[in-house]
Amino acid sequence: MTDAKTIKAERTQNLHDVYDNKIPKRVPISFGLGLTTVADYAGVDRKDAYWNPSLLEKASDELCEMIPSDTCMYSGTVYTPYSAQSLGAKNKIMSDTGYMQHPNTVSMFPEDYDEFIKDPYATIIEKFLPRIYDNMDPANNPTRSLFALVQEANLNGLVAALQMPMMRRLAEKHGYPDGEGRGGGGRTPLDWLADQLRSFDGICVDVRRIPDKVVEALDAAYPMLYKSGRCPDPNNVNRYAVAMFQLHMATYLNEKAFVKTWYEPWKRQLEDYSSLGMRCGAFLEENWTKKIDYLLDLPTGMYFTWEYGDPKLFKEKLGKKFVLSSGFPLKYITQCTKDEIIDKTKEWLDIMMPGGQYIFGFDKSALTMGDINLENLKACFETVLKYGGYDNAGAPTGEIFNKADYTFSNPPEFKSRAYRSWEDYKKLYPNTPESAKKMVMAAEDAVFSSIFYMSC
């Protein structure tokens, strides 16, 4: 029986080969089940599982043993009740059935654009966040507003102390590759402005009526957006760590609005990050078929997953310049027989395997165990293991990334009356030694990260 260390080494090498423009020994598999789905499998109340993920360790261990994914079968969650409740969130709410829901909320109004353009970060803190987080509103809740961030940070730490050791144990036992560290991350500028600030409906109106004001706002916010997604150490960039973006608004916009307000601001961000050597990626939400040619002008080596569309078209158009993943319809897992799943998996690999640069995965995440037939899921992945092998491992693939191909746009330094720079700090506290700078700014940036996350 192959030991976990050997399995881990093989899985890691396959993933690295894909990113290093080499044919791997076989197609890697990237798939995990979220907290609510694992809770359903375990028979644990979803509401309890959010607060104590360690209740899911036995079930997660069984799933890892059963399903041969190259990534841990327990993938955690994004939105959490302890964070949302600490902040008094109106935009992230738990349902009676134990799901974290994301209502279409508005915190920024058309008359706020001019103030936002002058100082985006301060305006978010002073005007927008209090509108969607009751406990961040000092005018109406002065006492609780002093406690909210501290409470959220403490609860995040307490839950992480239960979850992270569990995930380390699962990784060590089952031979999953190490996380590649933080590669940065980001929010596509217009999507970020839409999601929690202007809302889907509001931004659709704005890009038609006041597109120039929208572009001006995005330009004003760009130093903040750039800072939020840049990798922690630009002098030590890890190309195996992907800075991921979720793309929301693009497919809903007409061509003119798409190019001016959505595509060009995002392309600038991607090229700025690429000039540092960062690898960026994106989940192409909805159907990108009509706009697929725009992707061809984005930086080489990006990592794309997609939801809808013809796999032959995606492979033909994107397969040489980019790393592709996912796309396989999750619905097949419950709608097909075991034999049909095996056949469909082979057909899919026949399309996506040639030339390498593909990681197997699904078009959607499973929300409940009703989205999954475990026997079929196992059959699907076992087919990838058997049928997804290459006989020319190590052969070169695709186009080679070169960070010198991308010009840094040199955005203005991020400044705000709500953000205290080291120079500001020294003016207030002149006896602070230079040796304290790293600690002071790490604390300031931790607050910045929390505030930015609340705006997403």
C-alpha positions in Angstrom: 0.0 0.0 0.0 1.4 3.4 -1.0 2.2 5.6 2.0 0.7 9.1 2.4 4.1 10.8 1.9 4.5 9.2 -1.5 1.0 10.0 -2.5 1.5 13.6 -1.4 4.7 13.8 -3.5 3.0 12.4 -6.6 0.0 14.7 -6.3 2.2 17.7 -5.7 4.4 16.9 -8.7 1.4 16.5 -11.0 0.0 19.9 -9.9 3.4 21.6 -10.2 3.9 20.1 -13.7 0.6 21.6 -14.9 1.7 25.0 -13.7 5.2 24.6 -15.0 4.2 24.0 -18.6 4.8 20.2 -18.4 2.7 17.2 -19.1 1.9 15.6 -15.7 1.8 11.8 -15.2 -2.0 12.2 -15.0 -4.7 14.8 -14.9 -4.9 16.2 -11.3 -8.3 16.3 -9.6 -9.5 19.3 -7.6 -12.7 18.9 -5.7 -13.9 19.2 -2.1 -17.2 19.4 -0.3 -18.3 22.4 1.7 -19.1 22.5 5.4 -22.9 22.2 5.0 -22.6 19.2 2.6 -20.2 17.3 4.9 -22.5 18.2 7.8 -25.4 16.6 6.0 -23.3 13.4 5.4 -22.2 13.3 9.0 -25.8 13.8 10.3 -24.6 17.0 12.2 -26.8 20.1 12.4 -25.3 22.6 10.0 -25.7 25.4 12.6 -23.5 23.4 15.0 -21.0 22.6 12.4 -20.3 26.3 11.6 -19.3 26.9 15.2 -17.4 23.6 15.7 -16.1 22.2 12.4 -14.2 19.5 14.4 -17.6 17.7 14.7 -17.1 16.8 11.0 -13.7 15.2 11.3 -14.9 11.5 11.4 -17.2 12.1 8.4 -14.4 14.1 6.5 -12.0 11.2 7.1 -14.5 8.7 5.7 -15.0 10.9 2.6 -11.3 11.3 2.1 -10.8 7.6 2.3 -13.7 6.9 -0.1 -13.3 9.6 -2.8 -9.8 9.8 -4.5 -9.6 13.6 -5.0 -6.1 15.3 -5.0 -7.4 17.9 -2.6 -9.0 17.5 0.8 -12.7 16.4 0.6 -13.5 18.9 3.4 -13.2 22.4 1.9 -14.7 24.5 4.7 -16.9 27.6 4.1 -16.6 31.2 3.0 -19.4 33.1 4.9 -19.8 32.2 8.6 -22.5 33.1 11.2 -20.0 34.0 13.9 -18.5 36.7 11.7 -21.8 38.0 10.4 -23.4 38.0 13.8 -20.5 39.8 15.4 -20.9 42.6 12.9 -24.6 42.7 12.9 -24.7 41.9 9.1 -27.7 42.5 7.0 -25.9 41.2 3.9 -24.9 37.7 5.2 -27.7 36.0 7.0 -28.2 32.4 8.2 -31.5 30.8 7.1 -33.6 28.5 9.3 -32.1 25.5 7.4 -28.6 26.5 8.3 -27.3 28.2 5.1 -25.5 31.5 5.0 -27.4 33.6 2.5 -26.3 36.6 0.6 -29.2 39.0 -0.1 -29.0 41.8 -2.7 -28.2 44.7 -0.4 -27.4 48.4 -1.1 -25.0 50.5 1.0 -24.0 53.1 -1.6 -26.4 55.5 -3.3 -25.9 57.5 -6.6 -25.5 60.7 -4.6 -22.5 59.1 -2.7 -20.2 58.9 -5.8 -18.5 62.2 -5.4 -17.7 61.7 -1.7 -16.5 58.1 -2.5 -14.2 59.4 -5.3 -12.5 61.7 -2.8 -11.7 59.0 -0.3 -13.1 55.5 -1.0 -11.7 53.8 2.1 -12.9 56.4 4.6 -16.3 56.7 2.9 -16.8 52.9 3.1 -16.0 53.0 6.8 -18.0 56.1 7.7 -21.1 55.7 5.5 -21.4 52.4 3.7 -20.6 49.8 6.3 -22.9 51.2 9.0 -25.8 50.7 6.5 -25.3 47.0 6.2 -23.6 46.1 9.5 -25.7 47.3 12.5 -22.8 46.7 14.9 -20.5 48.9 12.8 -22.8 51.9 13.2 -21.4 54.2 16.0 -24.2 56.7 15.6 -26.9 54.2 16.5 -24.9 51.6 18.4 -21.9 53.4 19.9 -21.0 50.8 22.5 -21.3 47.7 20.3 -19.4 49.4 17.5 -16.3 49.4 19.8 -16.6 45.7 20.3 -17.6 44.3 16.9 -14.2 43.8 15.2 -12.6 42.5 18.4 -15.4 40.0 18.9 -15.2 38.9 15.3 -11.5 38.4 15.4 -11.7 36.4 18.6 -14.4 34.1 17.2 -12.6 33.6 14.0 -9.5 32.6 16.0 -11.5 30.2 18.2 -13.1 28.4 15.3 -9.8 28.3 13.4 -8.3 26.6 16.4 -10.8 23.8 16.0 -10.7 23.6 12.2 -7.1 24.0 11.2 -5.7 21.1 13.3 -8.4 18.8 11.8 -7.4 19.8 8.3 -3.8 19.2 9.0 -4.6 15.7 10.3 -6.6 14.9 7.2 -3.8 16.2 4.9 -1.1 14.2 6.7 -3.2 11.0 6.8 -4.4 11.1 3.2 -1.4 12.7 1.5 -2.8 16.0 0.2 -0.4 18.6 -1.1 0.5 21.5 1.2 -1.3 24.8 0.6 1.0 27.0 -1.5 0.6 30.0 0.8 -1.2 33.2 0.0 -0.9 34.2 -3.6 -2.9 37.3 -3.1 -6.4 37.5 -4.3 -8.7 40.1 -5.6 -12.0 41.5 -6.5 -12.7 42.5 -10.0 -13.2 46.3 -9.7 -16.8 46.6 -11.1 -17.9 43.4 -9.4 -16.6 44.7 -6.1 -18.5 48.0 -6.5 -21.6 46.1 -7.3 -21.7 43.3 -4.8 -22.1 45.0 -1.4 -22.0 48.7 -2.3 -24.2 49.6 -5.3 -25.9 46.1 -5.7 -26.6 44.2 -8.9 -29.5 46.4 -9.8 -27.9 49.6 -8.9 -24.7 49.1 -10.9 -26.7 48.0 -14.0 -28.4 51.4 -13.9 -25.2 53.3 -13.3 -23.2 51.8 -16.2 -26.0 53.0 -18.5 -26.7 56.4 -17.0 -23.4 57.6 -15.5 -20.6 55.3 -17.0 -18.0 58.1 -16.7 -18.7 58.5 -13.0 -18.4 54.7 -12.5 -15.0 54.7 -14.2 -13.9 57.6 -12.1 -15.0 55.8 -8.9 -13.1 52.6 -10.0 -10.0 54.6 -10.7 -10.2 56.3 -7.3 -10.6 53.0 -5.6 -7.9 51.2 -7.6 -5.0 51.9 -5.1 -7.1 50.2 -2.5 -8.1 47.3 -4.8 -4.6 46.8 -5.9 -3.3 46.7 -2.3 -6.0 44.3 -1.2 -5.2 41.6 -3.7 -1.4 41.9 -4.1 0.7 39.0 -2.8 2.1 39.6 0.7 5.8 39.7 -0.5 6.2 41.0 -4.1 9.9 40.0 -3.9 9.1 36.4 -3.2 6.2 35.4 -5.5 5.0 31.8 -5.7 3.7 30.9 -9.1 2.0 27.8 -7.6 -0.3 30.0 -5.5 -3.1 31.5 -7.5 -4.7 34.9 -6.8 -8.4 34.0 -7.6 -11.2 36.3 -8.8 -14.9 35.5 -9.0 -16.5 37.2 -12.0 -20.1 38.3 -11.5 -21.2 41.1 -13.8 -19.4 40.6 -17.1 -21.9 38.4 -18.9 -24.8 40.7 -18.0 -23.4 43.8 -19.6 -23.6 45.1 -23.1 -20.4 45.3 -25.1 -19.7 49.0 -24.5 -20.3 48.9 -20.8 -18.4 45.6 -20.5 -15.3 47.0 -22.0 -15.3 50.4 -20.4 -16.4 49.6 -16.9 -15.6 46.0 -16.4 -12.9 44.6 -18.6 -10.4 47.4 -18.8 -10.2 48.0 -15.0 -9.7 44.3 -14.4 -7.2 43.9 -17.1 -5.1 46.7 -15.6 -5.2 44.9 -12.2 -4.2 41.5 -13.8 -1.3 43.1 -15.7 -0.1 44.9 -12.6 0.0 41.7 -10.6 1.6 39.8 -13.6 4.3 42.4 -13.7 5.2 41.2 -10.2 5.2 37.6 -11.3 1.9 36.7 -9.7 -0.3 34.0 -11.2 -4.0 35.1 -11.3 -7.1 33.0 -11.9 -10.8 33.4 -12.2 -14.1 31.5 -12.0 -15.9 32.4 -15.2 -19.4 32.6 -13.8 -22.4 32.1 -16.1 -21.7 31.6 -19.9 -18.6 33.3 -21.3 -19.0 32.0 -24.8 -19.8 35.3 -26.4 -17.0 37.1 -24.6 -14.4 34.4 -24.6 -12.1 36.2 -27.1 -11.5 39.0 -24.5 -9.8 36.4 -22.3 -7.1 35.8 -24.9 -5.6 39.3 -24.2 -5.1 38.5 -20.5 -1.8 37.4 -19.0 -0.3 34.1 -20.0 -0.6 31.2 -17.6 -3.8 32.4 -15.8 -5.9 29.7 -14.2 -9.6 29.5 -15.4 -12.5 27.5 -14.2 -15.8 27.9 -15.9 -19.5 27.2 -15.4 -21.3 27.0 -18.7 -20.1 26.6 -22.3 -18.8 24.1 -24.9 -15.7 22.4 -23.5 -14.3 22.0 -27.1 -14.5 25.7 -27.6 -12.8 26.5 -24.3 -10.1 24.0 -24.9 -9.5 25.2 -28.5 -9.5 28.9 -27.6 -7.9 28.9 -24.2 -6.0 25.6 -23.7 -2.6 26.7 -24.9 -2.3 30.0 -23.2 -4.0 29.2 -19.9 -4.4 26.5 -17.3 -8.0 25.3 -17.4 -10.0 23.5 -14.7 -13.4 22.3 -13.8 -16.3 22.7 -16.3 -17.6 19.0 -15.9 -21.3 19.3 -15.1 -22.0 18.4 -11.5 -25.6 17.4 -12.5 -24.2 14.3 -14.2 -23.3 12.9 -10.7 -26.9 12.5 -9.7 -28.6 12.2 -13.1 -26.5 9.5 -14.7 -26.0 5.8 -14.0 -22.5 4.6 -12.9 -21.8 3.4 -16.4 -22.9 6.6 -17.9 -20.7 8.6 -15.6 -17.7 6.6 -16.5 -18.4 7.1 -20.2 -19.1 10.9 -19.8 -15.9 11.3 -17.8 -13.9 9.5 -20.6 -15.5 11.7 -23.2 -14.7 14.8 -21.2 -11.1 13.8 -20.8 -10.8 13.1 -24.5 -11.5 16.8 -25.0 -9.6 18.4 -22.2 -6.6 16.1 -21.7 -4.6 16.7 -25.0 -1.8 19.1 -24.6 -2.0 19.1 -20.8 -2.8 22.2 -18.8 -6.0 20.8 -17.4 -7.1 20.0 -13.8 -10.3 18.0 -13.5 -13.2 19.5 -11.6 -16.9 20.4 -11.7 -18.8 23.5 -13.0 -20.4 24.0 -9.6 -20.0 23.3 -5.9 -22.3 20.9 -4.1 -24.5 22.7 -1.6 -26.1 19.6 -0.1 -25.7 15.8 -0.2 -28.6 15.9 -2.5 -26.2 17.3 -5.1 -24.0 14.3 -4.8 -24.2 10.5 -5.5 -21.1 9.2 -3.7 -21.0 6.0 -5.7 -21.0 8.0 -9.0 -18.5 10.6 -7.7 -16.1 7.8 -6.7 -16.6 6.2 -10.2 -15.9 9.5 -11.9 -12.7 10.1 -10.0 -11.5 6.6 -10.4 -12.0 6.9 -14.1 -9.8 10.0 -14.1 -7.1 8.1 -12.2 -7.2 5.2 -14.7 -8.0 7.0 -18.0 -6.4 10.3 -17.3 -2.8 9.2 -17.5 -0.3 10.5 -20.0 2.4 8.5 -21.9 4.5 11.6 -22.5 4.9 13.0 -19.0 7.4 15.8 -18.8 6.9 17.0 -22.4 6.5 20.8 -22.7 3.1 22.4 -23.0 1.5 25.7 -23.8 2.8 29.3 -23.8 5.4 30.4 -21.3 4.7 33.3 -18.9 7.2 36.1 -18.7 6.6 38.8 -16.2 8.7 41.2 -18.3 5.8 41.2 -20.9 3.6 43.2 -18.5 4.0 46.8 -17.6 3.2 48.0 -14.1 0.7 50.8 -14.3 2.3 52.5 -11.2 -0.9 53.3 -9.4 -0.8 56.0 -6.7 0.1 55.0 -3.2 -2.9 54.0 -1.2 -3.8 56.9 1.1 -6.9 57.7 3.2 -7.7 59.8 6.2 -8.9 56.5 7.8 -5.6 54.7 7.1 -2.6 55.6 9.3 0.7 55.4 7.5 4.0 54.9 9.3 4.7 58.6 8.7 1.4 59.5 10.3 2.1 57.2 13.2 5.6 58.7 13.8 4.1 62.2 13.9 1.7 61.2 16.6 4.3 59.0 18.5 7.7 60.3 17.7 9.5 58.1 20.2 8.5 55.0 18.5 11.6 53.2 17.1 12.0 52.2 13.5 12.2 48.6 14.6 8.5 48.8 15.5 7.4 49.8 11.9 6.7 46.2 10.7 4.5 45.5 13.8 2.6 48.7 13.6 1.8 48.5 9.9 0.9 44.8 10.2 -1.7 45.8 12.7 -3.0 48.7 10.5 -3.1 46.3 7.5 -5.0 43.7 9.5 -7.7 46.3 10.1 -7.6 47.3 6.4 -8.1 43.6 5.4 -11.1 43.2 7.7 -12.7 46.4 6.5 -12.1 45.5 2.8 -13.6 42.0 3.4 -16.7 43.6 4.9 -17.1 45.6 1.7 -17.1 42.4 -0.5 
